[in-house]
Structure formats: structure tokens, C-alpha cells
Amino acid sequence: MRTVGLIVEYNPFHNGHQYHLRESVKIAKADAVVAVMSGHFLQRGEPAVMDKWARTEAALRGGCDLVLELPVAYATQAAEWFAYGAVSTLEATGVVDAFCFGTESGELEVLHEAAKLVAHEPPAFQSLLKEAMENGSSYPSAYSSAIASYLASIGRSDAADFPFAQPNHTLGLHYLIALERIGGRMLPYTIRREKSEYGQTTVTDSAIASATAIRKLLLEGGELEASKPLVPAGTFAVMQKEWSSGRSPVSWANFVQQLLHAVVTHTPEQLAGYREMTEGLEHRLLQALPKLNHTGFEPLIDALKTKRYTRTKLQRSLLSILLRHKKEDFTAEKLAAGVQYIRVLGFTSKGQQLLRRMKKEAKLPVLLSAARAPIESVYLELDTQASAVYMLAQPGHESAAAMYRDFTDRPIIIG
């Protein structure tokens, strides 16, 4: 059974995702689809609009056969480590033959060649990256600039003009860099993103919209019905169930009290010990709180934002405080050691066949429940803690047992 892997957040699974899934199956000539999906907290430092079990059900109804969880240690990282964790997870299954990601251009060759050239960061590239950072650029901008300069310096001026800084190109490049670094055997493919741009906040097509635009409809307008033309029927059915139960939608607004409690019970030195808290951000945060007219999340972000502190940077920083993610647990050396297990969130009958193969071929332990983990893992502990934090803030729960769903819930099974 030829299998294609997808790296996703599905927040929520929409028509554009279904297009990507179907085109990935075609281009890879695949019989089955494995998705590695972020759990309750996402790459841009924000909570998912629905919990990971609801999003797993939507993914399975949308065409995925096996959904695996990307550990929160990688899911909430910038592109380099997000990609490394996701690609490592797919490779470790032993059953994924290829993986496919969306890009603005749909061009793979330049990205793949650039990845091979910079994957192990030659000294000349490191020097260009350091120079760009010292000139005040954010890391993503500095990285893209350094790649272009490095390619030009080695006579690849044709590739140097490629728009590496575009969000999906950046992620795609890091997927390919990760593949090089781990010596992966999977074949990479890319398809062009259609009709809506990454992060686009408005709906400009009758059927295709970005996840950002759909979340804006759901969170600001509160109209679930408005999203119906933009998501598959299976997703909409899941959303109806989650909305009617009161469990969704979830946003940063649900976590403000937890976050503020964490901030005010820490000293500046303690805050500085959390991941992404850099360049004195702990002082800016503590100085901003007394000046807020409202204890909402958006006023806090507005008070903290600068040219250097982007919204994504700030969200990741605040999330590290909320989840107590200390810098010492997220060093490059520890992250480079890779994922420690493969956590199964759900599967179809075809996915069950893949799981049988994985029992023989996977390079890591395969977990169907955190309660039955055959290993002790800091990353698994962080995952279960993140779930508990999410469940405490998720509306619609009266029982404390919801905090322990990682230990009590079995994978979602469809078909």
C-alpha cells in the first residue's frame, strides 16, 4: 500500500485542505494518507479552535486514513523545528513513502536544491545569517535573506531570486532541510496553493478560504452557518456537534485568566527562563500589565507589539509561559534528538492496516493511549500537560476528568 504523508494543523479542516489531500494522493500515486497533526496548540502560538479529537474526526471524514499527533514540543515551534518534528514523525512510521506540502509556486526543484546546500549550514551561510540578524532582521527574514545571498555567492543567481520568504516556501524549505538532516527516504512533492493565500483574513471565493479567514468568521461573527460553504460536510457535522455542546470555539480569550495568573506569580528572572522569552521581553510584559484598560488578550498583544516583536513571536512567548515551557527543555541539542514516540489520534480501516505494518516497521514506540506508554518521555509529559491546560479553558466541561482525556480516550475510529 503506497502511502503519502501530510503535515497539517486542520484548524479547521476546510475545502482547501481537501483539495490538497486529493491532489497529494494523485501526485504521489498513493493508496492511503497519513497526517501528522498539531495537537491543542499550534505553530503560531495559538490554541486550536476545536480540540484535537474533534479535528481528528474531521480529518478522517475528509480523507485521511491515519492521524498522528505532532508533539507540542515541536508543534509550537518556528519553521525549523516544527518541520523537523513533523518530517521525523512521518519518517519514523516506516510506512510513509512520500510526503506532499503546499507552496505558493508549486515548484519543488529550487527548494530541494537549496535545502541540500544549506541543510548542514556551511560556514559561509552561517556568516550571512549572523550578519542579517545583527542588522535587525527577524530570524525568518534573516534566514531567507541569507539563503538568497548564499546561493548568489556560489553562482546560483537563478535560484537566489526565488521568493523563499513566502510563508509556505519557508515551511516547505524547512521540510526538505529536515529530510536531508535525518537522511530520510520519503520522496517529497509539492502542489500549488490555490485561490486563498496563507493567513489571508478575508473570504474571496465561494468555496475556498484560508483557515485564518474561516476562524475569523467563527470567532468574530459567531456564525457557524457562514462557514458551511467553505468546509466539507464531514467537518461541518463535527463543528455542529462541538458548537452545540458548548466545547467550541476556543481562542486565546479562553486562556487569559490562566495566563495572567502565571505572569503575575513569576519574577522577571523566572519569566526569562521560558522559551521564546528573549531580549528583555519579560520586562516589557510586566510593565505593560498595569497600563491595560481591559484584561483581554488583544489589548495585551497590542501593548506588546513592536516591529521586532511580531504577533506570532509574542503568541509563542506567552504560550511558553502558559504551558511552562522552559528553555532548558527546548535546546537545539534536545530537539535535534527527535521525536520519541508516535502518538495515534485516529484511523480508518485502511489506517488500521497501516498500524499493523507499523508494529513491525516503525522506528519508535507507537502509542494508542498516554496511559499505556512503554516509555518515560518529557515530550509526552508536555503533551498531557498541554491537553489539561486546554481542557481547563475549553467551555462546556463540568468534570475535572476532561483534563485527563489523553489517558482515558482511545483513538477516533471512522469506517
Secondary structure, 3 states (H helix, E strand, C coil): CCEEEEEECCCCCCHHHHHHHHHHHHHHCCCEEEEEEECCECCCCCECCCCHHHHHHHHHHCCCCEEEEECHHHHCCCHHHHHHHHHHHHHHCCCCCEEEEEECCCCCHHHHHHHHHHCCCCHHHHHHHHHHHHCCCCHHHHHHHHHHHHHHHCCCHHHHCCCCCCHHHHHHHHHHHHHHHHCCCCEEEEEECCCCCCCCCCCCCCCCCCHHHHHHHHHHHCCHHHHHHHCCHHHHHHHHHHHHHCCCCCCHHHHHHHHHHHHHCCCHHHHCCECCCCCCHHHHHHHHHHHCCCCCHHHHHHHHCCCCCCHHHHHHHHHHHHCCCEHHHCCHHHHHCCCCCEEEEEECHHHHHHHHHHHHHCCCCEECCHHHCCCCCHHHHHHHHHHHHHHHHCCCCCCHHHHHHHHHCCCEECC
